[in-house]
Amino acid sequence: MKNRERKMNGGCGHKECPRQCRDHGSVQSGSVRLNPNHSHEKQPVIALAGNPNSGKTTIFNYLVGAREKVGNWPGTTVEKKEGMMYIGDTKYTVVDLPGIYSLNVYSIDEKIARDFLMQSLPSMVLVIIDASNIERNLNLVIQLLEMGENVVLVLNMMDMAKRKGMEIQCGHLSKLLQIPVIPAVALRNQGLEDIQAAIEQAFSVTPQPLHIDYTELEQHVKAVIGLLGTHNVELGISHRSVAVRLMEHDQDILTKLRRENAKCADEVLEYISSASDSFPDDIETWIVERRYGFIHGVAKESVKRHLSLTDRVTISDTIDRILTHKVFGIPLLILTMYLLFSLVFKVGDPFVGMIDGFFQFLAGSLSRLCESAGVPGWIGSLVSDGIVSGVGSVLVFIPYIVLLFLGISFLEDTGYLARAAFLMDRMMHALGLHGKSFIPMLLGFGCNIPGIMATRTLESPKDRILTILILPMMSCSARLPVYTLFVGALFEENQGLILFSLYIMGIVLAIIMAQFFKRVFFKEDIAPLVMELPPYRLPNMRNIILHVYSRAAMFIKKAGTVILFAVICIWTLASLPVGVEYGSGDSIIGIIGRIAAPIFAPAGFGFWQAAVSLFTGIFAKEVVVSTLGTLYEVGEHGLTSVIQQNFTPLSGYAFLIMTLTYIPCIPTIAVIKKETNWGWTILAVVYTLVLGWVVSVAFYQCARLIAG
């Protein structure tokens, strides 16, 4: 073994590289380890792993700065964060993995994190854990060390641990685990510089797999190791780790083994089966108990407690008595969200007015400039009526988007949104939904797509599909420009309340449809909610600003691409055939609109411009606004006055109900298809369209009767 390591580290002998060794790394105990100093090496990869709510995102943002790239994991729609980090002259790729508690996973996003750690074999794993819950959080660390991973441990939230009366001796813990251990308070940037030094140091040593004595089970572990060695099987991690994982009934490891050597897999399964019959206890439980016994011993030796259990009542516990109260909790949650929407209007209105005024001035100025320069009229119309009026009518709502995401990010960073899931759990179960469904639904208020992605945290496929089907009822930020335009134009008073009512209506409709789908398609009981509540903490303004900037940039990018393309298409269809008056009922788009308009007449907006805007809104909901802006040639007059001339408060609210409910945008439809299948996707498209028409017509007709 030593000779093999010497060859690998001393120079690149390609023929000596084992089959699993990508880019000629070093090998220990049957595992592959990338060597950052190797001349033929790919860029070293650092994986950020840890429990949810451990502060991974804060540390990731610190390490990569503005060099972050967001994409999807190959073959999935789960968001992946990846960034570049430099230490000296060495460039590292840093991958932020979804939160996991252990390598024994259940949900899809947990599986993605586990697969990356066990199959992609990163050069190093930076594990971030909550220091105040060190004994529970060490499980993932121990499993990675058993695999022989190169680990650096970051004990985040050391201030919280201190408040709980815990004194963690990091040096002693480092000696016990034989890995660097860095104390940190990420929210205050404490200890973050030491992380980079520890990473650099970790690459200079050769990690050895951690050996936990499983006592009576050891003979069986060694027997499985012997079978793996006899068949010369290499799965990229140590044979001992493979043996332990197989005895824990890890189906993914078994699949890999069967793919590598089916005969070996059969022999191993046969041996484990016979060992299970002769072993006095359940093998999987035995392994878990011995592992936690080891963790308990490590924690006992490295952590001193200065407070009794009764003295450890934290500020979080005190706040929770109020905010998660079984009677007052939900009203406080509703009040919090109502105040957020009210603030969005009150604070955002002046900024929206300034931006709107700028685009009106710009449209008029460009129109006059084109006219004075002798530019053909169609070019001036395209620039002024099409691009500026269309795209500008969407961009004016950036302040609302920023404020909404600012508020949601603030609540998420404090730990309050995690409590919201628990507050809603009993109600969600009564409505036929899993308690964890609340988080994807809440994310859906920002954008339905990440909300649908977040359903991967649900362990049951039926819970996932049920949640995905009702997620389009959540009012995403793309609908916000439509809401704020109509609410601002048609309702002088209680604008925050009117806006809030649309969000509540979406939730109510989602609940009704969940009950319907539950009775028709999913009749099994819903699994109970098991979820860790993070402690309350002061928000990290850097994280909040980065998140808000990312969402605002995404909104502006969409305005400059999808919406711009849609606006040009709309302008073209509104200008053809040649010679027709722009945006008239005789244009191509006018003819299409006139065919569809009678369908919406019972809802109070049976004119063709409204029908066309709803049709184009399928591409992106913001396009509803830009379509109206383009068709009505708002120019210097503003879209608000156009809305006031063509809609009443009743027909305007009915239009908003339709916008809330009808067909999801095309990107959302694509994600639903990828996460489910064509059958569920077609159902989502059809039922939302029918529901939107029924509810908007019912509201308008009933409201007219009541109003006389």
N, C-alpha and C positions, 0 to 999 in steps of 0.2 A: 504493500500500500504506500509506504513512504517513497519507494522508488517511483511509483506511478505519479505521485504528487510532484516529485522532483522534476520529472520529465515535463509535466504539464506547466509548471511554474518557471522552469528554466528556459523554455523556448518552445516554439510551436512545431511539434512533430505531428503532422496531420494524420499519418497512418496510425499513430498511437492514440488518437482521440477516440473515445468510445462513441457509439452511435447516438447516445442521448446528448452528447456534449455539443451544444450549439455554440458556434463561434469559438470553440476550443477554450472552454473554461477549465476549472479544476474540479476534481472528483474526490468526494470523501464518502465512505460507507454507502456506496451505491447511489449517491445524490450528486446532482449537477450544480456547480456554483460558478457563476460568471466571475471572471477575474478582470477588474477594471483596468489593470495595468498591462493586459495582454495586447500585443501589437495588432492582432487580427480581430480584436474584440468588438462587438457591437457596443453602443452606448450603454453604460450601466443603468439598470432600472431599480428604482426604490419604490416599494409599495407602502402606502400609508394604510395601516389596518387598525382596527380598534372597535370597541363597543359604540353603539349609537350614543350621541350626546356626550362624547368624551372630549370634544374640542378638536377633532381632526381637521375640520374645515379651516379653523383659525390658523393652525400650524401649517396646513397646506398653502394657504394664502401667503403666509410669511415666507415660506421656502421658495415659492415660485414667483411671487410678486405679480407683475403684469404679464408673465410669460405663460399664462394659462390657456389651454385649448380644450373646449368642450365638444364632445362628440358622443357617439353611441358605441357600446360594446359590440364587437362583430357579431352579426346575426341576431341582435336584440335591439329594442328601443329604449333600454335603460341607459340613462345619461352617464357618461364617463368623463371625469375630470383628469386632465393630464397637463403637466407643465414642465418647464425646464429650470434646472437649478445649477449654479456654478459654485464650486469650491476650489479656489485657486484656478488652475487652468483646466480642471476636469469638469466636463459637462454631464449632468445626470438627468435622466427622465424620471419624474415623480408622478406616480399614479395614485389618485385618491380613491380607495375602494369603498363600496357600500358598507355600512356598519354591520358587524357580526359579533356574536357573543362567543362562538366556538366554531370549530371546523365541522361539527355535527349540525347541518343546516336543514332548513325546511322550505323557506320561501325562495323565490326565483332570484331576487337581488342578493340574498345571502349566498346562494349557490354560485353566482357570478364571482363574488369575492373569494369564496373558497377555491373555485376552479383556477382563478388567477394565481393564488398562492401555491397551489399544489401542482398545476400543470405548466403555467408560464414560467415558474421558477425565477422570481425576481432576484436581482443581485443581493438585495438586502431588504428587510422588512422593518419599517419604523412603526412600532406598535404604541399607540397612545391610549392610555387608560385613565379612568377617573381615580385619583389617588385616595379619595374619601371612601371608595368602595373597592379597595385594592384586592381583598381576598376573593371577591366574586369575579373581578375583572381579570385576574391572573390566569384564568382557565385557558383563554386563547393563546396567551404567551407561552404557557407550558406545552400546549399542543404543537406550536410552531417550533419550539426548542427540541421537542422529541423528533420532529422531522429533520432536524439539523439545519434549520434556516439560520441565516446570519441576521440576528435580531438586535435592534437598539430599542430600549424601553424608555418611554417618556411618561413620567408620573405627572399628569396635568392636574390642575385644580388643587395644588398643594395647600392653598389658603383655606379651601373648604375642609380639607383633612385636618388642618390645625384647629379650625373652629370646632370640629368634632372631638378635639382632644387627642388627636393622633400625632405621634412623632415617628416619622418614617426614616429609618437609617438607610439612606440610599446606597452608601458605600458598602454596608454589610449585605444588602439585598443584591448588589452587583456581584459580590464574591460568591454568594449562594447560587446565583443563576449563571454566573460566568459570562455576563453580558454588560455593556454600558447601561447605566440607569441614570436618567437625567430628570431632576425635579424641575417643574415649570408651572407658571401661572400664565397661560397663553393670552388671556384677555388683557393682561398688563404687560405683555412682552417680556416677562421674566423667564430666563432660562432658555430662550429661543436661540440665542447665539451659541450656547453650549451644544445644541442639537447638531449643528453643522460640524463642529469639532468631533463629536462622537461618531458621526457618520464617516468622516474621513478616517478616524482611528479604526472603526469596525472593518474597513476594507483591508487593513494591514494584518488581520489575524485570520486564521482558519478555524471556523466554528466546528465544534464537535456535537453530535446529537446528545441531548439530555437523556439520561438513563434513569427511569423510575422503576423501582423494584415492585413488581406485581405479585410477589411472594408465591403462593401456590400455583399461580397461573404461569409463572416463568417457564416451566418445563414445556408448556404448550406453545408459548411464544417462540421459544428456541426451536421447537419442532417445525413450526411454520417457516421460520427463517431458513431452516435446513432445506425444506422443500423448494423455496424460492432460489436458494443457492444451487441446488441440484439441477434445476432447469435453467440456470443462468439468466434469470429474469431481472431486468432493470427497469423500474418505473419512474426513475428520476428522483426518488427520495429513498432514505435508508431502508434496508430490508426489515429492520426492527420496527420502524414506523409503519411500513406496509403491513406487517404481521399484526400489529396492534389495531390498526384501522380495520383490517379484515375481521378481526375478532369482535370489533364494535359494529359489525354488519354494515360497513361503508359500501354502499352499492356502486358508487362511482369508481372506487379503487378496484372493486371486483370486476366491473366492466372493463377497465383498463387492463387488468390482469388477464381476463378472458381473451381480449383482443390480442394481447402480446403472446400468450401461451395458454390455449384452451385446456390442454392436458394438465398443466400445473394448477389452473383454476379449479378443475374438477377434484384433483387430489387434495388441495387446500380446503375446499368446501367439505369434502368427505371427512377430513381430519377434524375440522372445527366442529362439525356435527357430532362426531363421536366424543370429542372432548366436552362438548356441552352436556351430553348425556351423563358423562362420568363426573363432571364438576359439580360440587355441592350447591353452588349458587349460580345465578344468572351472570354469564361472563361479562356482558356489557355493563351491567350495574357494578360488578366487581371492579372493572377498570376505572369507571367514573369515581367510585368511592376511594380507590387507592390514589387516583390523581388528585382529588380534592384533599385527601389526607396529606399528601405532599405539599399542596398549596397552603393548607392550614399551618403546617410546620414552618414553612418559609415565612408566612405572615407573622406567626408568633415570635419568631426569632428576630425579625427586622422591624416590627411595629410595636411601639409602646403606647398604651392608652392611659391618658391622664384624667378622663372623665368616666363616670359610671353611666350605665345605659339610660338611667332616668335624667341625667344631666345633659344628654346629647340631643335635646330638643332644639332643632336649628330654626333659623329664621324662616326657611322654606316650610317647615312643619307648621309654624305659626300662621303663615300666609295661607297655607293650604286649608286650614280650618275654616277660613272665610271663603276663598275663591272656589274651593271644591265642595262646599257645603251642599248637602243633598237637597236642600230647599232653595237656598239663595244662589247656588252656583250657576245654574242655567240662566236665570234672569240677569245676573251680572255679566255673563258671556254675551247675551243679546244686547245689553246696554253698551258693552265695550265695542261691539261691532257697529252698532248704530252711531256711536260717537265718532268712530273712525270714518264712516261714510259722510257724516256731517262735516267733519274737518276737511275731507277731500274737497268738498264744494267751497266751504268758506275760505280756505287758504288758497285753493287753486284758481278761483274765479278771476282775480285781478291779473294773474299771469296769462290765463287763457285769453282774456280780453286783449292784452297787449300783443300776443302772438297772432290772434285773429286779425287785429288791426293791421299788423305788419303784412300779412298775406293779402288782405284786401288792397292795401296800398300797392303791393308788389304786382298784383294782377292788373290793376288799373294802369300802373306806370308802364309795364311791359306791353300792354295793349296799345297805349298811345305811342310808345317808342317804335313798335313794329309798324304802326300806321304812318308815322312821320318818316320812317326810313324807307317807305315804299315796299316793304316786305309783303309778299302775297298774303291775302286775307286768311287763307287756311292755316298758314304757319302761325300767324298771330293768334288765331282762335285756338290752335293746338296748345300753344304755350300758355296763353292766358286762361281760356275756358277749360282746357283739358288738364295740363300738368299742374299749374299753380293752384287753380281752384280745387282740383280733385285731390292732389297730394296734400296741399295746404290745409284742406278741410279736416284731414286726419291728424296732421302734425300739431294742430292747435291744442289737442288734448293731451299732449305730453305731460303737462303739469299734473293732471289728474292721475295718469299712469304712475308717475314718479311718487306721488303722495300715497297712493294706495299700496304700492309695493313697499314703500318706506314704513308704513304702519304695520303691514303684515310681517315684514322682516323683523321689526322691533319686537312684536309680540312673540315671534318664533324664537328669537335670540334670548328673551327673558325666561323661556321655559313654559310660558303660559299656554301656548298652542298644544303642547303635549297633554296638559291638564284638560283641555277642551275635549280630547278624545275620550278621556275617562268620564267626564261629565256627561257626554252624549252616549256612553256605552249602553246604559240601561234602555234609553229611548231608542237607540239604533236596533237593539235586539227586539224590542217590542214591534219595531217597524219591519223586521225581517232582514236587517243588515248586520254585518259584523261590526264590532266597535272600532276596529282598525280602519273600516271604510271611511270614517270621518276624516282621516288625514288626507287620503286622495281627493275626497270631495272638497276639502278646504284648499288643497293645492289647485283644484280645478277653478277656483275663483281667480287665480293668476292666469292659468292657461290649462285647458282641458288635457293637452298632450302630456305634460309631466304628471298630471293627476292620474291619467290612465297608466302611465309608466309606474306610478307609485303603488298601483294595485298589486304589483309583484311582491309586496310585503305580506299579502294575504296568502295563507298556506293552502286554503281550499280553492281549487279551480272554479267551483261553482260560486263561491263568494266573490272571486275576481270578476267573473263574467257579469254577475248581478250588479256589482259596483260600476263596471265599465258601461253597462247599458244606461244607467241613470246619470252618469257623470256629465253628459252634454247639457243637463238641466242646470249645471252650475254656471253662473254668469262670469265668463272669463273676461280678462282685461280687454280683449278685442271688441267686446260688446260695449265697453264703457264709453267710447266716443259716441256711439249711437244714443246710449242712455243720457249722457250729459247734454248732448245737443238738444234732444227733445224735452228733457226735464227743464233745462235752462230756458228754452224758448216758450214752453206752454204752461209752466207752473211757477208763478212768482213767489209763492210762499211754500214752506215745508219741503224745499227741494231735497234735503237730506233724507226726509221721511219717505218721499216718493221713490228715490233711488234705492233706499233700503228695502222698500216693499217689493221691488223687482227681485232682489236677491232672496228675500224670504219666499216669494212665490216660486222661484226655481227650486228651493229646498222642499217646499210643500209638494210640488209636482213630482219631484224625485221620490219622495216618500210614497205618494200614491202609486206611481209606476213600480216602485220596489215591491209594494204589497201585491200588485197585480202579477208581476213576473215571478215573485216568490210562490204564489199559489199555482201558477200555470207551469213553471219550469223547474223550480228549485224547492222541493218540499221537505228536504232534510233539515235537521236542527242546525243552528248557527253555532260555530265553535266559540268558547269563551275568550274574552280579551285578556291577554297577558302582555304587559308592556311596562318598561321601566320609566319612572318619572324622573327627569333630570332635576337637579336643584335649581331654584330661582337664582339668576345671576344678572349682573348689569350687562346690558347689550354691548357688544363690540362694534363700535361705530364704523371701524374700517371694514368689517365683514358686511355690515348693513349697506354701506355706501357701494361696495363692490357688487353686491347682489342687485341693488337698485340700478346701478350703472349698467350691469349686464342685461337686465330686462329692458331698460330704456333704449339701450343700443340695439337690442333685438327688434324693438318696436320701430325704431328709425330705419333699421336695415330693411324691415318688411315694407315700410313706406317707400323706400328707394328701389325696391325690386318688384315684389308681388303686386303691391298697390299701384305703383307707377305703370307696370305692364297692363294691369286691369283698366286703369284710367285711359291709357292710350287706345286700348281696344274699344272701350265705351265711347270715347270721343269719335273714333273712326266709324263705328256703327251708327252714331247719332248724326254723322255728317253725310252718310250715304243713303240713297243714291245721289250722285252728283247733281247739284242744283236744288236739292231739297233744303228747306230752312233747318238750320242746326237745332237738334234736340226737339224736333216736332214729332207729332204722332205719325207723320208720313215717312220718317226715317226708318231704317231697318230696325233699330232698337225700339222705336216707337210702335212699329207693327207688332213686334214680339210682345211688348208690354201691353198693347191693347187686347191681344188674345188672352193674356193671363189676368188682366185687371178685374174682369167680372167675378173671378173666384174670390177676390178679397173685398168686394163691395159689401157683403154682409158684416164685415169687420170695420167698415167706415173709411177705408182707404182704397176705394176702387178706381184709382187713377193709375195710368200706365207707368209713371215715373216710380211710384212706390213698388209696383210689381217688379220692375226691372232691378231696382236697388236690392230687393230681397233675393232675386236670382243671382246677381253678381256677388252678393254677400256670402254665397256658398264657397267662393274662392278664399275669402278672408272676411271676417265680420266687419272689419273697419271699412271695407269697400262700400258698405251700405251708405256711409256718409259721403265718401268721395264720389260715388255714383250720383247722388242727389246734387252734390256740388257741381259736378260736370254737366249734368243734364239741365240744370236750372241756370247755368252761366252766372253764378252768384257774383263774381267780380267784386266790385266795390260795395255791393249792397249787403253782403253777408248772408250766410245760410239760415241764420236765425229768423230773419224776416220771411224767408221763403216757407219755413216750417209753420210759422204763425199764420200765413195766408192759406195754406193747404190742409192744415190739420186743426181739429179742435182738441181740447184736452182729452176727451173720451176716445176719439179715433187715434190720437197720438199715443195714448197709453196702450190701446189695442195693438198698435204697430210695434210698440216695445215688447209686448207679450209675445208677438210673433217672432221678433228678433231674438228674444230669450230662448224660445222653444224649438223653432224649426231647424231643419237639417244642419248637423255640425259642419264646420268648414272642411274642405278637402284634406288638409294635413291631418286633422283629427280622424276623419274617416279612414285614412291610410293606416294610422296607428291602431285603430280598433281592429282593422283587418289583420294586421300583423300580430296583435295580441290574442285574437280569437280566431275566427274564420269568416268566410263569406256569408254564411247563414246569419250569424249574430250581427254582422256589419249591415246587411240589408235590412234586418229588423230595426236596428238603431236609426237608419235613415228614414224608413217608412213611418215608424211610430212617432218620431219627433215631428215630422211634417204634418201628420194627421192631428196629433195632439196640439200643435201650435195653432192650426186653423180652428179647431174646435174651441179651444180656450179663448182665443182672441175674439171670435164671433160671439161666444157666450157672454164674455165680459161686455162687449159693446152693446149687444142687444138688451141685456139685463140692465146695464147702466142707463141706457136711453129710457127704458120703462120706468126706472126709479126716478130719473130726472124729469120725467113727464114730457 
